[in-house]
């Protein structure tokens, strides 16, 4: 059985620096089947391997179900560190990816 985390108010953030190119998920948890998070917690994922339909699979094997609409942003490695601390992409005024 594969456990999933259902998220809302989600963003995919493309991190691009001289040495780093990856994307991560930043979102608000709606429900976590593994009981790692409670409803309303933020999550900043590890590196995204792929997004298929509304499912995100990360480098560490986590599965996230995306609900509602999301936004794509671009940011730097220093932005990633702030995302991991709980700051949202909108709060950091990251550029929306076009």
Phi, psi and omega in degrees: 000135179257124180270143183235159172245123179269128183233159177224174180047049189265157176219140169258125183247121177271115181262121181225116173228184180302321185251351189236132170218109180204173174226146181229162176257133171237128186201172174257131183285130173263316180201136179236114181290342179265359180058032174277330184231158172254160180303131181098345176293154171269157173222135171240112189283171167285182183304133178283129174276314177200160172235122180230124187056243180246025181245132175250130174248130181256170180302328181272001177095001179288148175241130178239133176260120181273126176243147180073196181264149178232178181228147175254135181232164169241146180203179181254176178297322178295326174296320179302318179299321178288324175299319180295335179277354176113356178285134181281158177302321179294320179298326179275358182056042177292154179288135175286133181283130180254000000 
